[in-house]
Amino acid sequence: MSGRLSGKTAVITGSGRKAGLGEAIALQLASEGANIVLSDVGSSRDAATPDAMIGQAREMDEIAATITAMGVRCSAQACDVRRRDEVQALADHAMDTHGSLDIWVNNAGIGYIVKPLLDVSEEEWNAVIGVNLTGAFWGVQAAAQRMVRQGRGGRIVNIASQAAKSGFPNMQAYTASKHGLVGLVRSAATELGEHGITVNNVCPNHVTTGLGAWQNEYFAKRQGKSIDQYMQDMAARIPMGRPGLPRDTAAAVAFLCSDEAGYITAESLNVSGGEEPH
Ligand SMILES: NC(=O)c1ccc[n+]([C@@H]2O[C@H](COP(=O)([O-])OP(=O)(O)OC[C@H]3O[C@@H](n4cnc5c(N)ncnc54)[C@H](O)[C@@H]3O)[C@@H](O)[C@H]2O)c1
């Protein structure tokens, strides 16, 4: 398929859950011609990866079939991003199966461990930091190692959040992990620029994915509102008058992965309808 990303291979972590941002990003990059490596944890590993909240292997296979039908090559591999060896194996899979690694999107994230600061356990803190920040670093490292060896540049994008710029109640580890990604891209960009590799964050505001729907229920209940009222209040404080959609984030990622964005690095780009202005 021809498009501004044709001939590139893109890995997207956490992309095996239907209606998630990872799926939307994979579909967008495929529609622009990229060959796609889908990846998700695939099945529950422990308390931090409950079946109801993670992408299952069969869902990932269904998304892979949709992408293959679009006319690009697509493969899928399970990977728990907390495990450096599994992230390295995922990068090797991209090289072995598709012959190159040009785009890496760290999308995997835990946003469902949400509770008051006074009650957070050591396991809960470590799980969120382990996926959202450490997992993203393993991805940056695995991708950059191969992109440097390839010698033709590359694009690394993390899906951070509005929580990379502002604080939110009951989300201390989430907010800290996403703020951490701002520092990670600023540091990584200084080392990888000489190799033609850009490293950026996309920072969406609320999007009603599976994770987003769970958060709507949680915060509506906490504020004593119906979900409808909670969503209306959210829309009212966003200059563009609505929450984000998966395609808003996917379009920003595709732009940052394109040749046109070759001089943009170390950035944390808000995709928030104006809700997050800094
Ligand atoms: N939905 C929102 O409102 C919103 C807003 C801003 C940022 N984000 C971020 O966008 C990303 C995608 O979120 P989403 O809303 O699509 O939710 P989602 O739950 O659909 O996607 C998260 C994915 O991460 C995967 N994952 C969890 N633990 C993993 C692990 N250990 N290894 C590999 N994969 C793992 C899940 O299986 C899931 O597929 C996350 O990083 C999230 O923090 C979401």
PDBQT file of the ligand as one rigid body, heavy atoms in Angstrom, charges set to zero:
ROOT
HETATM    1  N1  LIG A 301      -8.145   6.609  27.462  1.00  0.00    +0.000 N 
HETATM    2  C1  LIG A 301      -7.690   7.758  27.937  1.00  0.00    +0.000 C 
HETATM    3  O1  LIG A 301      -8.454   8.615  28.376  1.00  0.00    +0.000 OA
HETATM    4  C2  LIG A 301      -6.205   8.059  27.916  1.00  0.00    +0.000 A 
HETATM    5  C3  LIG A 301      -5.807   9.378  28.046  1.00  0.00    +0.000 A 
HETATM    6  C4  LIG A 301      -4.457   9.691  28.051  1.00  0.00    +0.000 A 
HETATM    7  C5  LIG A 301      -3.522   8.691  27.909  1.00  0.00    +0.000 A 
HETATM    8  N2  LIG A 301      -3.916   7.395  27.783  1.00  0.00    +0.000 N 
HETATM    9  C6  LIG A 301      -2.884   6.383  27.627  1.00  0.00    +0.000 C 
HETATM   10  O2  LIG A 301      -3.065   5.749  26.392  1.00  0.00    +0.000 OA
HETATM   11  C7  LIG A 301      -2.564   4.417  26.445  1.00  0.00    +0.000 C 
HETATM   12  C8  LIG A 301      -3.637   3.467  25.950  1.00  0.00    +0.000 C 
HETATM   13  O3  LIG A 301      -4.748   3.534  26.827  1.00  0.00    +0.000 OA
HETATM   14  P1  LIG A 301      -6.236   3.119  26.407  1.00  0.00    +0.000 P 
HETATM   15  O4  LIG A 301      -7.139   4.159  26.938  1.00  0.00    +0.000 OA
HETATM   16  O5  LIG A 301      -6.277   2.761  24.982  1.00  0.00    +0.000 OA
HETATM   17  O6  LIG A 301      -6.480   1.862  27.345  1.00  0.00    +0.000 OA
HETATM   18  P2  LIG A 301      -6.446   0.312  27.049  1.00  0.00    +0.000 P 
HETATM   19  O7  LIG A 301      -6.638  -0.340  28.361  1.00  0.00    +0.000 OA
HETATM   20  O8  LIG A 301      -7.366  -0.014  25.942  1.00  0.00    +0.000 OA
HETATM   21  O9  LIG A 301      -4.955   0.110  26.523  1.00  0.00    +0.000 OA
HETATM   22  C9  LIG A 301      -3.871  -0.135  27.357  1.00  0.00    +0.000 C 
HETATM   23  C10 LIG A 301      -3.200  -1.370  26.829  1.00  0.00    +0.000 C 
HETATM   24  O10 LIG A 301      -2.022  -1.612  27.605  1.00  0.00    +0.000 OA
HETATM   25  C11 LIG A 301      -1.939  -2.995  27.770  1.00  0.00    +0.000 C 
HETATM   26  N3  LIG A 301      -1.091  -3.371  28.893  1.00  0.00    +0.000 N 
HETATM   27  C12 LIG A 301      -1.350  -3.259  30.223  1.00  0.00    +0.000 A 
HETATM   28  N4  LIG A 301      -0.342  -3.796  30.925  1.00  0.00    +0.000 NA
HETATM   29  C13 LIG A 301       0.574  -4.249  30.025  1.00  0.00    +0.000 A 
HETATM   30  C14 LIG A 301       1.827  -4.885  30.134  1.00  0.00    +0.000 A 
HETATM   31  N5  LIG A 301       2.349  -5.190  31.322  1.00  0.00    +0.000 N 
HETATM   32  N6  LIG A 301       2.495  -5.195  28.993  1.00  0.00    +0.000 NA
HETATM   33  C15 LIG A 301       1.962  -4.902  27.781  1.00  0.00    +0.000 A 
HETATM   34  N7  LIG A 301       0.778  -4.293  27.603  1.00  0.00    +0.000 NA
HETATM   35  C16 LIG A 301       0.104  -3.970  28.732  1.00  0.00    +0.000 A 
HETATM   36  C17 LIG A 301      -3.376  -3.470  27.965  1.00  0.00    +0.000 C 
HETATM   37  O11 LIG A 301      -3.497  -4.854  27.721  1.00  0.00    +0.000 OA
HETATM   38  C18 LIG A 301      -4.110  -2.615  26.957  1.00  0.00    +0.000 C 
HETATM   39  O12 LIG A 301      -4.206  -3.234  25.691  1.00  0.00    +0.000 OA
HETATM   40  C19 LIG A 301      -2.144   4.187  27.892  1.00  0.00    +0.000 C 
HETATM   41  O13 LIG A 301      -0.756   4.394  28.021  1.00  0.00    +0.000 OA
HETATM   42  C20 LIG A 301      -2.907   5.264  28.648  1.00  0.00    +0.000 C 
HETATM   43  O14 LIG A 301      -2.270   5.626  29.848  1.00  0.00    +0.000 OA
HETATM   44  C21 LIG A 301      -5.247   7.060  27.764  1.00  0.00    +0.000 A 
ENDROOT
TORSDOF 0
